[in-house]
Amino acid sequence: MSNFCKNLGRDEQGNLRLELGTKYPVVYVKKGLEIYRETASGLVLVTPEEHANKTWIAENFSRERRKQVADVLQRTHIPSQDRRAFNKRMGRVWA
């Protein structure tokens, strides 16, 4: 099985970097809510048309974010039921 998505970690500014593709991988960078493609001349914003045609770009960033959150939550000493109960008591209810 080939590796389609490779997490390159975070850069100096804290932006998430992913290498997506198999034969000719491309590096994508997520700055805030926007996704950029890394080229030789710098970062190029991914257009809405490219987002529509290549939905796997945003899906891979979402998957990597979920993995990071799950990893952080596994390392905590607070059980998830207690965390949910506390957040509910504090009025923080997420869907």
Secondary structure as the mmCIF struct_conf table of DSSP 4:
data_model
#
loop_
_struct_conf.conf_type_id
_struct_conf.id
_struct_conf.beg_label_comp_id
_struct_conf.beg_label_asym_id
_struct_conf.beg_label_seq_id
_struct_conf.end_label_comp_id
_struct_conf.end_label_asym_id
_struct_conf.end_label_seq_id
STRN STRN1 CYS A 5 ARG A 10
TURN_TY1_P TURN_TY1_P1 GLU A 12 GLN A 13
STRN STRN2 LEU A 16 LEU A 20
BEND BEND1 THR A 22 TYR A 24
STRN STRN3 VAL A 26 LYS A 31
TURN_TY1_P TURN_TY1_P2 GLY A 32 LEU A 33
STRN STRN4 GLU A 34 THR A 39
TURN_TY1_P TURN_TY1_P3 ALA A 40 SER A 41
STRN STRN5 GLY A 42 LEU A 45
HELX_LH_PP_P HELX_LH_PP_P1 VAL A 46 THR A 47
HELX_RH_AL_P HELX_RH_AL_P1 PRO A 48 ASN A 53
TURN_TY1_P TURN_TY1_P4 THR A 55 THR A 55
HELX_RH_AL_P HELX_RH_AL_P2 TRP A 56 ARG A 75
BEND BEND2 THR A 76 ILE A 78
HELX_RH_AL_P HELX_RH_AL_P3 SER A 80 ARG A 89
TURN_TY1_P TURN_TY1_P5 MET A 90 GLY A 91
#
